[in-house]
Amino acid sequence: MEIRPAVVPPLADNVPQASPAEVSRLLRFRKGLDFGGVDTRATPGFEGDKLAGRAAHVLDNEVLSDLQERLFANARTGKFVKALLLVLQGRDSSGKGGVVKHVVGALSPHGVHVAAFGVPTEEEASHHFLWRIYRELPRYGHIGVFDRSHYEDILAARMHRLVPPKVWKGRYDTVNEFEESLADSGIDVVKVMLTISKEEQAERLRDRLERADKHWKFAPSDIADRENWDAYTEAFQDVLDRTHKDHAPWYVVPADRKWYARWAITRILVHHLERMDLAWPTGSFDPEAELARLEASR
Amino acid sequence: MEIRPAVVPPLADNVPQASPAEVSRLLRFRKGLDFGGVDTRATPGFEGDKLAGRAAHVLDNEVLSDLQERLFANARTGKFVKALLLVLQGRDSSGKGGVVKHVVGALSPHGVHVAAFGVPTEEEASHHFLWRIYRELPRYGHIGVFDRSHYEDILAARMHRLVPPKVWKGRYDTVNEFEESLADSGIDVVKVMLTISKEEQAERLRDRLERADKHWKFAPSDIADRENWDAYTEAFQDVLDRTHKDHAPWYVVPADRKWYARWAITRILVHHLERMDLAWPTGSFDPEAELARLEASR
């Protein structure tokens, strides 16, 4: 058995882990992938345990933070039109909130915009389904995060029979065109489908029911949805099959191990930001002249 | 010389630090306080060094996070109308951005709304000065953070002669009435005025000028404002004298030591949240019955 120091977490450099590009490749949806057959306990691209995964994630947070600050700084120049939109979907208790807290939470709040989409309010329901979505798009230089999204207007609409089949079926095309227009306008759309096993969900819902400080996270409808497990699997499969595009790819992330999902999503975000080639913007002033002015003002 | 372990930060329990209520009392503005005379290197309520301060801050983050989650959870019940609004003001480089990153950044992004107010855009300038402010108010259950705020419509308006004196002078009353209406509607307004010395500002601006990755944080107007140091001191004093109210108090926070300002502001936020008496909300379901349903669904 390997001997580890008690306090210092093992350095991630010692752990075989796939590069951001490689992790993205491994988890990217591809035609023919059977969503229901994904091993939800797997850790593609990471050969290490929970402790090593957490340590690797902490180190990656620094990389992600640096990239975010570059994205933000460039937008300040006024001539930069890029943003990133992370869309999180998955069953109840699959860990979407945890990703917001632990992945997005590692970033400076200045450049982040989080929107959680619940059951539409009366005002939202009286508009086109993309109305509330457009209002929450990230501005340039920001990372936007959707905790649930316009995909609920297909998924929940279908499962809860909120609209006739003809309506939600027509939304695949609408969503594809919408996301293409985002990409055309400089918003890099990264879609993550978290997937957990039925057993793992039972454990998580049980935890919410057994702890009074977690009751607020539970709704009886969570169990009703769970009883429709297979129908949901089919609905997720259809969403993946019909809306995975090069300009807005889906990543299917095994999420029984929370630490893995967080590590993997961080790497996917790093991959997408690295492709933006984010150099620090140059100022529109002469630093030497400004330093002289500064000295004169002492 | 004291011997310290190399890795483990000293526990804050060993360091004499004032309670959240006491820190709030110490830093709270009071009539007669001379803003220009505040010792910007002081650490009221904390008897320890930077390392101890950072360790104490890390521990406090846990407390603040717990309170924020309770605030957020209560709002989910739909019968709860409380929020907190943190207003950050201070000279250029006084550390407002750092507070957003390190104090607010410790919270789950779900329940936080950060708004940075810059020079008004054309659209903003064509509206009442509170128009853009109202749009960024936190919803109930959230902590809102204003990095600069409606006070710029008094401060910048005055210093840069953007409007006639009669106009910005009239805004003290407008702002007081506005903040009173927020308090009446359940929004706890906490206003923080960070204060640094002229020497410390020179060091920070120099750092921004000497590092290419910090140029984007610098604007030549920062030095012009610095050259009006005393006039700004007077403008800050007037804001404090005229807008410090029980329903929307100002806290004057010495900020030459960044670690101190962050620790102190965290304690002030904890103090305000603790006064809200945030119990965990009870669910509108029977946990035992739901657990039975859950078991049946396995």
Contacts between the chains, C-beta under 8 A, distances in Angstrom:
chain1	res1	chain2	res2	distance
A	7	B	7	5.0
A	7	B	8	6.2
A	8	B	7	6.2
A	73	B	216	4.0
A	73	B	217	7.9
A	74	B	216	7.9
A	76	B	216	5.4
A	77	B	216	7.3
A	97	B	110	6.7
A	100	B	108	6.8
A	100	B	109	5.6
A	100	B	110	5.5
A	101	B	108	4.4
A	101	B	109	7.1
A	101	B	110	7.0
A	104	B	109	5.1
A	105	B	105	7.4
A	105	B	107	7.6
A	105	B	108	5.9
A	105	B	109	5.4
A	107	B	105	7.6
A	107	B	109	8.0
A	108	B	100	6.8
A	108	B	101	4.4
A	108	B	105	5.8
A	109	B	100	5.6
A	109	B	101	7.1
A	109	B	104	5.1
A	109	B	105	5.4
A	109	B	107	8.0
A	109	B	109	6.4
A	109	B	112	5.9
A	109	B	114	4.6
A	109	B	145	7.3
A	110	B	97	6.7
A	110	B	100	5.5
A	110	B	101	7.0
A	110	B	114	6.1
A	110	B	116	6.5
A	110	B	147	7.3
A	112	B	109	5.8
A	114	B	109	4.6
A	114	B	110	6.1
A	116	B	110	6.5
A	145	B	109	7.3
A	147	B	110	7.3
A	198	B	298	7.6
A	199	B	298	7.7
A	202	B	294	6.2
A	202	B	297	7.4
A	202	B	298	5.8
A	205	B	294	5.6
A	206	B	291	6.8
A	206	B	294	6.1
A	209	B	287	4.9
A	209	B	290	5.4
A	209	B	291	5.1
A	209	B	294	6.8
A	210	B	287	7.5
A	210	B	291	7.5
A	212	B	280	5.7
A	212	B	282	7.7
A	213	B	280	4.7
A	215	B	280	7.2
A	215	B	281	7.3
A	215	B	282	6.7
A	215	B	283	3.9
A	215	B	287	6.9
A	216	B	73	4.0
A	216	B	74	7.9
A	216	B	76	5.4
A	216	B	77	7.3
A	216	B	280	6.9
A	216	B	281	5.3
A	216	B	283	6.9
A	217	B	73	7.9
A	218	B	283	6.4
A	218	B	285	7.3
A	218	B	290	7.2
A	219	B	285	7.8
A	220	B	285	5.2
A	220	B	290	6.2
A	220	B	293	7.8
A	223	B	290	6.6
A	223	B	293	4.9
A	223	B	294	5.8
A	223	B	297	5.9
A	226	B	294	7.9
A	226	B	297	5.3
A	227	B	297	5.4
A	280	B	212	5.8
A	280	B	213	4.7
A	280	B	215	7.2
A	280	B	216	6.9
A	281	B	215	7.4
A	281	B	216	5.2
A	282	B	212	7.7
A	282	B	215	6.7
A	283	B	215	3.9
A	283	B	216	6.9
A	283	B	218	6.4
A	285	B	215	8.0
A	285	B	218	7.3
A	285	B	219	7.8
A	285	B	220	5.3
A	287	B	209	4.9
A	287	B	210	7.5
A	287	B	215	6.9
A	290	B	209	5.4
A	290	B	218	7.1
A	290	B	220	6.2
A	290	B	223	6.6
A	291	B	206	6.8
A	291	B	209	5.1
A	291	B	210	7.5
A	293	B	220	7.8
A	293	B	223	4.9
A	294	B	202	6.1
A	294	B	205	5.6
A	294	B	206	6.1
A	294	B	209	6.8
A	294	B	223	5.9
A	294	B	226	7.9
A	297	B	202	7.4
A	297	B	223	5.9
A	297	B	226	5.3
A	297	B	227	5.4
A	298	B	198	7.6
A	298	B	199	7.7
A	298	B	202	5.8
